[in-house]
Amino acid sequence: MTSIRLRKYRILELAEERGYKNQKQFAKELGMQQASLSQLLKNNTNFTKETLEKLMSCLQCDLSDLVEKKID
């Protein structure tokens, strides 16, 4: 089975490059709680199209920077 996962370390790297000093500041910019962002980055919760769009907008990146296929 193939699933799509967020690329946590790439997202955090891009956030740092864009000047976000910590997850709390980044979460605020995304319009979510820090705990929700943390769960999202750990792939413990599902993400929506809107969340991916916000991530791409804030990080000025493409979808391929955010997700990867995981083959189970």
Contacts in CASP RR format, 6 or more apart in sequence:
PFRMAT RR
TARGET T0000
AUTHOR 0000-0000-0000
METHOD contacts of the structure
MODEL  1
MTSIRLRKYRILELAEERGYKNQKQFAKELGMQQASLSQLLKNNTNFTKE
TLEKLMSCLQCDLSDLVEKKID
1 71 0 8 1.000
1 72 0 8 1.000
2 69 0 8 1.000
2 70 0 8 1.000
2 71 0 8 1.000
2 72 0 8 1.000
3 69 0 8 1.000
3 70 0 8 1.000
3 72 0 8 1.000
4 67 0 8 1.000
4 68 0 8 1.000
4 69 0 8 1.000
4 70 0 8 1.000
5 43 0 8 1.000
5 67 0 8 1.000
5 68 0 8 1.000
5 69 0 8 1.000
5 70 0 8 1.000
6 40 0 8 1.000
6 41 0 8 1.000
6 43 0 8 1.000
6 47 0 8 1.000
6 66 0 8 1.000
6 67 0 8 1.000
7 65 0 8 1.000
7 66 0 8 1.000
7 67 0 8 1.000
7 68 0 8 1.000
8 41 0 8 1.000
8 42 0 8 1.000
8 43 0 8 1.000
10 65 0 8 1.000
10 66 0 8 1.000
11 41 0 8 1.000
11 55 0 8 1.000
11 59 0 8 1.000
11 65 0 8 1.000
11 66 0 8 1.000
12 23 0 8 1.000
12 41 0 8 1.000
14 59 0 8 1.000
14 61 0 8 1.000
14 65 0 8 1.000
15 23 0 8 1.000
15 26 0 8 1.000
15 58 0 8 1.000
15 59 0 8 1.000
18 58 0 8 1.000
18 59 0 8 1.000
18 60 0 8 1.000
20 26 0 8 1.000
20 29 0 8 1.000
20 58 0 8 1.000
23 34 0 8 1.000
23 37 0 8 1.000
23 38 0 8 1.000
24 34 0 8 1.000
26 37 0 8 1.000
26 58 0 8 1.000
27 33 0 8 1.000
27 34 0 8 1.000
27 36 0 8 1.000
27 37 0 8 1.000
29 58 0 8 1.000
30 37 0 8 1.000
30 51 0 8 1.000
30 54 0 8 1.000
30 55 0 8 1.000
30 58 0 8 1.000
31 54 0 8 1.000
32 40 0 8 1.000
36 45 0 8 1.000
39 45 0 8 1.000
40 47 0 8 1.000
40 51 0 8 1.000
52 63 0 8 1.000
52 66 0 8 1.000
52 67 0 8 1.000
55 61 0 8 1.000
55 66 0 8 1.000
56 62 0 8 1.000
56 63 0 8 1.000
56 65 0 8 1.000
56 66 0 8 1.000
59 65 0 8 1.000
59 66 0 8 1.000
END
